[in-house]
Amino acid sequence: MSAVAFPCLLYRVPCLVRHAAARGIMACICALLLCFAGCFSAPSAGSASGDAAPADGDSLIMGMLGEPSNLVPMLASDVPSREVADQFFVAPLKYDKDLNVVPWAAERFEVLEDGLLLRFVLHKGMYWQDGVELTAEDVEFTYKMMIDPKTPTAYAGDFKIIKDFTVTGRYSFDVRYEKPFPRSLNTWMSSILPKHAFAGQDLRTTPLARKPLSCGPYLMRDWQSGASITITSNPRYFEGKPPIDRVLYRMIPDPTTMFLELRAGKLDVMPALTPQQYLYQTKGEAFRREFNVYRSLSSTYVYMGYNLKSPLFSDVRVRRALAHAVNKQDLIKGALLGQGEPTIGPYKPGTWAYNTEIEDFPYDRQKALALLEEAGWKKNAAGKLEKNGRPFVFTLLTSQGSEQRIKTAVLLQSQLQLLGIEVKIRTVEWAAFLNQFVTPGYFDAVILGWTITLDPDLYDVWHSSRTGGGLNFINFVNHEADALMEEGRSTFDQERRKVIYDKIQVILHNEQPYCFLYVPYSLTAVQKRFRGIEPAPLGIFYNMEKWWVPKEEQRYPMHVE
C-alpha cells in the first residue's frame, strides 16, 4: 500500500512566504531536500542525450504489476491507483524535483499569521475536459467531500483539523487553522475534484472511478480490465499538452514476464526491475544500447505487520521474539541480492527524522525462544511451539506480482521454522488482497510496503483513531504514541519535532506492531529514445508529462481519432 504520492512538474512560479511559521515550513523542506539528495545515487546510465529538438508524438508503454482499484484520488490508497489517477488531476501545490514546495494549480499562495492562515489564488483558464473551468468552488467541494463522514477515505484527517475554509473569489480561497499545523502545505497537494461531475455521486459506485474527468496532463481513453489502461495527452492541460501522445499501462503481474516483454521491445519502461534482473540481465552491451538503468534508495519500506487482535500476536513478548528471530541481512541478501538496506522504523535511512540511536533487535534465536517461553509457548516432542495445546501456526499474506516480497515471505517462513513456528504463505491478487483481507482485517500477518512521506507525520497510519477501516489496519493502539503524534503535527519547530518523532520510533520499536525489514533500492529501466529524464531526489517519474522523443526515433503512430 501506499500513502499519498503526488505528481511533480518542474514549475517555478515564486510563492509568497511570510512570518516565522512560514520560515519553519521552508526550513523543514530544505532539511528534507538535503537528506534526500544525500540518499540518491547517480544512475548507472544517465538520461538519453543528443542534439535533437523536442518533438510531439510517439507512445510510452509502461509495465504495471497490479491493476488500479479506484481512480477517485481520495479513495486511491494503493500504488497502481495513485500512479494512474495522478495523470488526471491537479492540486493547488506540489513538490518540484528538488523537494521545494511550489504552486501548481495555484498561481500563488501565502502563509500568514504564523501559519494559522493559508491564502491561495488559482490560475485562471484551467479547464476540465468537458470544457468547464476549474475554480475555487471545486476546491471547496473537494474539502467538504473530505470532511464528510460518509466519504470512505483514509486521508480525511488533515482536512478535519481545518477551522474554516472560505471561498474569497472565483479563483481564490483562504484556509484557517485553530493552531499551527506543519503538514498544512502537504494537505493542499491533494487532488481537486470537479464539483459539477461528482455532486450527488456515490463514491463507492460512481462511474468516475473508472472514467475520470480530467484536468491533468492526460485523458482516460480505454481500460481493459486485467490487461491495460490507455491514456492520451490532454490538449487543454494548462501547463501545455504533453509531448508524448499516449501512455499505455500494461498489467503484467509477473516480473519475469515483464522483463521478457521489455527486452522484446514490447515495453518502454519497467519501473521495478528485480535485483537479479538488475545485477545479471541488464549489464550486456545489447541491453545498454537500448535502455538506461537508474538506481537509488527507494522511498518505500517493507515490513511484516501483525493483526494485533489475533491472540497469536497480542503479547508484545511474542512480537519481540519474532524480531530476534528475523535475520534482516539474510533477507536482503536472499530476497534483494543485496540491493537494499535494513531499517528499524517508518522513515528513510539517512533522513533527519530517522532515529539513529535505536539499536535493532539482534538476531538471536535463543533470546527469541526465551521470550516465547515467557509468553507461554513451549516446544512439544516434535519440536513445534504450542500453548495450551494450540500450535503456533499462522498464515503470512502478501500480494501477487512482487517477487521480492514473496521471496521475503519464504525466507521468513524458513527463519521462523527454526523456532518451531509454522508459517503458511498465501499470495493474493492485489485488489482482492486489499479489499477482501487487509481492509476488513481478515489476516494473521502481512508483508506489505509503505511509501515514506516527506513529512514525518505518522498520524494517518499509526494513530488509534485510524483503526477500524483506516490505514491503521493492524489495530495498533498506544495512547502515549497518540499524544506524541498529536503534538508532532501541531508545531513547526523541527528540533522539537525531531524529539517527538524519535520518541514515537522508540515506542514502535519496543512494541513491534510491525517487524520493519528493509528499504529496497529502486531499479528502473527506460528505453533510450525518451528524452527529458532528469534524475532527482524525487526519482525520475516526477516530470513524465515532459518526456519527449525525437521525431526520427519515434516508434508508434498516434491511434487516437
Disulfide bonds with the S-S distance in Angstrom:
none
